[in-house]
């Protein structure tokens, strides 16, 4: 009970939706982290497993999450990203065992989920690149959510100004408003991004370290005017790097 109490309300509510087979919850989890899992499974497979198998295994990983949460102990320091990766390794290990069993012409008992991943350290610790990809996926989800929920013109102004690097004057001329109006709409979208990013990080975090990750990467969760430019710059950098990575995986 104490261990599970350490999870945020947003996290536990989301896991509850997964257990209830809420289609929207499953879609969000798959859309957000599926590409990262596919990339990891392909890397681990070392060319021995094809695209279709990777797709199947990443879906199996998603299916395993709703039951694996009962075995997670936040007091041991495992992050959400570590939990996700451990399930992916488990499904890949099961596939490799099945293939070896078929070659030998005999069945084999399914491998048990190794709970050693719950600890803070270990040889199987996630790579820095993987951790960055998971965080960037959270950022992308926040951006997509705000784009979907905000006024179309407000978000397009933010996109042009921040993601495309267009000057405030050029944005104002392009959409037919004054520069002060551009600034007001930037502030509006930025506030939504702050709030949405905080919610998403809380939803997909098991540890205090994960909760504080945004601040460490320049996305201050406590907005103020002096930090606005730094927030926009950090957000754009993470977003563009994430999109380039995903496009590279799809190439």
C-alpha positions as CSV (number, residue, x, y, z in Angstrom):
1,X,0.0,0.0,0.0
2,X,2.8,2.4,0.9
3,X,4.6,1.7,-2.3
4,X,1.6,2.2,-4.5
5,X,0.8,5.4,-2.6
6,X,4.0,6.8,-4.0
7,X,2.5,6.8,-7.5
8,X,0.8,10.0,-8.5
9,X,-3.0,10.1,-8.8
10,X,-2.6,10.7,-12.5
11,X,-0.4,7.6,-12.9
12,X,-2.7,5.3,-10.9
13,X,-5.8,6.6,-12.6
14,X,-4.2,6.0,-16.0
15,X,-3.2,2.4,-15.1
16,X,-6.7,1.8,-13.9
17,X,-8.0,2.8,-17.3
18,X,-5.6,0.4,-18.9
19,X,-6.8,-2.4,-16.7
20,X,-10.4,-1.5,-17.7
21,X,-9.3,-1.8,-21.3
22,X,-10.2,1.8,-22.0
23,X,-9.5,2.2,-25.8
24,X,-8.4,5.8,-25.5
25,X,-5.9,5.0,-22.8
26,X,-4.4,2.2,-24.8
27,X,-4.3,4.3,-27.9
28,X,-2.4,7.1,-26.1
29,X,0.1,4.7,-24.6
30,X,0.7,2.9,-28.0
31,X,0.9,6.2,-30.0
32,X,3.3,7.8,-27.5
33,X,5.7,5.0,-26.7
34,X,5.1,2.4,-29.4
35,X,7.8,3.9,-31.8
36,X,10.4,3.8,-29.0
37,X,9.6,0.2,-28.2
38,X,9.8,-0.8,-31.8
39,X,13.2,0.9,-32.1
40,X,14.5,-0.9,-29.0
41,X,13.2,-4.3,-30.1
42,X,14.7,-3.9,-33.6
43,X,18.1,-3.0,-32.0
44,X,18.0,-5.9,-29.6
45,X,17.0,-8.3,-32.3
46,X,20.1,-7.5,-34.2
47,X,18.5,-8.2,-37.6
48,X,17.2,-11.6,-36.5
49,X,13.5,-10.5,-36.2
50,X,11.5,-8.8,-39.0
51,X,9.3,-5.7,-39.0
52,X,6.1,-7.7,-38.5
53,X,7.5,-9.6,-35.5
54,X,8.7,-6.3,-34.0
55,X,5.2,-4.9,-34.4
56,X,3.7,-8.0,-32.7
57,X,6.2,-7.9,-29.8
58,X,5.7,-4.2,-29.2
59,X,1.9,-4.8,-29.0
60,X,2.5,-7.7,-26.6
61,X,4.6,-5.3,-24.5
62,X,1.6,-2.9,-24.3
63,X,-0.7,-5.8,-23.4
64,X,1.6,-6.8,-20.5
65,X,1.7,-3.4,-18.9
66,X,-1.7,-3.5,-17.3
67,X,-0.8,-6.6,-15.3
68,X,2.9,-5.8,-14.7
69,X,2.0,-2.7,-12.7
70,X,1.0,-5.0,-9.8
71,X,4.6,-6.1,-9.5
72,X,6.0,-2.6,-9.6
73,X,7.5,-1.3,-6.3
74,X,8.2,2.4,-6.5
75,X,10.2,2.2,-3.2
76,X,13.0,0.4,-5.1
77,X,13.6,3.3,-7.4
78,X,12.5,2.0,-10.8
79,X,11.3,4.7,-13.3
80,X,8.4,4.4,-15.6
81,X,10.8,4.2,-18.5
82,X,12.6,1.3,-16.9
83,X,9.4,-0.5,-16.3
84,X,8.4,-0.1,-19.9
85,X,11.7,-1.3,-21.1
86,X,11.7,-4.4,-18.8
87,X,8.4,-5.6,-20.2
88,X,9.8,-5.1,-23.7
89,X,12.9,-7.2,-22.9
90,X,10.6,-9.8,-21.4
91,X,8.5,-10.2,-24.5
92,X,11.6,-10.3,-26.7
93,X,13.2,-12.9,-24.5
94,X,10.0,-15.0,-24.8
95,X,10.1,-14.8,-28.5
96,X,13.7,-15.9,-28.7
97,X,13.0,-18.8,-26.4
98,X,10.0,-19.9,-28.5
99,X,12.2,-19.8,-31.6
100,X,14.9,-21.9,-30.0
101,X,12.3,-24.4,-28.8
102,X,11.0,-24.7,-32.3
103,X,14.4,-25.4,-33.6
104,X,14.9,-28.1,-31.0
105,X,11.5,-29.5,-31.7
106,X,10.4,-29.3,-28.1
107,X,8.3,-27.0,-26.0
108,X,9.7,-24.7,-23.4
109,X,8.2,-23.1,-20.3
110,X,7.7,-19.4,-20.8
111,X,10.4,-17.3,-19.1
112,X,9.5,-15.5,-15.9
113,X,9.6,-11.8,-15.6
114,X,12.9,-10.9,-13.9
115,X,12.1,-8.4,-11.2
116,X,15.7,-7.4,-10.9
117,X,14.9,-4.3,-13.0
118,X,13.1,-2.8,-10.1
119,X,16.4,-1.8,-8.5
120,X,18.0,1.5,-9.1
121,X,21.1,0.0,-10.6
122,X,22.2,-3.0,-12.6
123,X,23.8,-4.0,-15.9
124,X,20.5,-3.8,-17.7
125,X,20.0,-0.1,-17.0
126,X,18.4,1.9,-19.8
127,X,20.7,3.9,-22.0
128,X,20.8,7.6,-22.0
129,X,19.5,7.7,-25.5
130,X,16.5,5.6,-24.5
131,X,15.7,7.8,-21.5
132,X,15.9,10.9,-23.7
133,X,13.6,9.3,-26.2
134,X,11.0,8.5,-23.6
135,X,11.1,12.1,-22.2
136,X,10.9,13.5,-25.7
137,X,7.8,11.4,-26.4
138,X,6.1,12.9,-23.4
139,X,7.0,16.4,-24.7
140,X,5.6,15.5,-28.2
141,X,2.4,14.2,-26.5
142,X,2.0,17.5,-24.7
143,X,2.4,19.4,-27.9
144,X,-0.1,17.2,-29.8
145,X,-2.6,17.5,-26.9
146,X,-2.4,21.3,-26.9
147,X,-2.6,21.5,-30.7
148,X,-5.8,19.4,-30.6
149,X,-7.4,21.4,-27.7
150,X,-6.3,25.0,-28.4
151,X,-7.7,27.5,-30.8
152,X,-6.3,26.7,-34.3
153,X,-4.9,30.2,-34.9
154,X,-3.4,30.5,-31.5
155,X,-1.4,27.3,-31.9
156,X,-0.4,28.1,-35.4
157,X,1.1,31.4,-34.2
158,X,3.0,29.5,-31.6
159,X,4.2,27.0,-34.1
160,X,5.4,29.6,-36.5
161,X,7.1,31.7,-33.9
162,X,8.7,28.9,-31.8
163,X,9.0,25.8,-33.9
164,X,9.6,27.4,-37.3
165,X,11.7,30.3,-35.9
166,X,9.7,33.0,-37.7
167,X,10.1,36.6,-36.3
168,X,7.2,38.1,-34.4
169,X,6.8,40.8,-37.1
170,X,6.6,38.2,-39.9
171,X,4.1,36.1,-38.0
172,X,1.9,39.2,-37.4
173,X,2.0,40.1,-41.1
174,X,1.3,36.5,-42.1
175,X,-1.8,36.0,-40.0
176,X,-3.0,39.6,-40.1
177,X,-2.8,40.6,-36.5
178,X,-0.6,43.0,-34.5
179,X,2.6,42.0,-32.8
180,X,1.1,42.5,-29.3
181,X,-1.6,40.1,-30.3
182,X,1.0,37.6,-31.4
183,X,2.7,38.0,-28.0
184,X,-0.6,37.5,-26.1
185,X,-1.4,34.3,-28.1
186,X,2.1,33.0,-27.5
187,X,1.6,33.4,-23.8
188,X,-1.7,31.6,-24.0
189,X,-0.3,28.6,-25.7
190,X,2.8,28.5,-23.6
191,X,0.6,28.4,-20.4
192,X,-1.3,25.5,-21.9
193,X,1.9,23.7,-22.7
194,X,3.2,24.2,-19.2
195,X,0.1,22.8,-17.6
196,X,-0.3,19.9,-20.1
197,X,3.4,18.9,-19.9
198,X,3.1,18.8,-16.1
199,X,0.1,16.5,-16.3
200,X,1.7,14.1,-18.8
201,X,4.9,13.9,-16.8
202,X,2.9,13.2,-13.7
203,X,0.9,10.5,-15.5
204,X,4.0,8.7,-16.9
205,X,6.3,9.0,-13.8
206,X,7.0,6.6,-11.0
207,X,9.8,8.5,-9.3
208,X,10.7,12.0,-8.0
209,X,13.6,12.0,-10.4
210,X,11.2,11.6,-13.4
211,X,8.9,14.3,-12.0
212,X,11.8,16.8,-11.9
213,X,13.1,15.9,-15.4
214,X,11.4,18.8,-17.2
215,X,13.1,21.4,-15.0
216,X,16.5,19.7,-15.6
217,X,16.0,19.9,-19.3
218,X,15.1,23.6,-19.3
219,X,11.3,23.2,-19.2
220,X,10.7,25.1,-16.0
221,X,7.4,23.9,-14.5
222,X,6.9,27.2,-12.7
223,X,6.6,29.7,-15.6
224,X,7.7,33.3,-15.3
225,X,8.4,36.0,-17.9
226,X,12.1,35.7,-17.6
227,X,12.0,32.0,-18.4
228,X,9.6,32.2,-21.3
229,X,12.3,32.4,-24.0
230,X,14.3,29.6,-22.5
231,X,11.2,27.4,-22.2
232,X,10.3,27.9,-25.9
233,X,13.9,27.3,-27.0
234,X,14.2,24.0,-25.0
235,X,10.8,22.8,-26.1
236,X,11.6,23.4,-29.8
237,X,15.0,21.7,-29.5
238,X,13.5,18.6,-27.9
239,X,10.6,18.5,-30.3
240,X,12.7,18.8,-33.4
241,X,15.3,16.3,-32.3
242,X,12.5,13.8,-31.5
243,X,10.8,14.3,-34.9
244,X,14.1,13.8,-36.6
245,X,14.7,10.6,-34.7
246,X,11.3,9.2,-35.5
247,X,11.7,10.0,-39.2
248,X,15.1,8.3,-39.2
249,X,13.5,5.2,-37.7
250,X,10.8,5.1,-40.4
251,X,13.3,5.6,-43.2
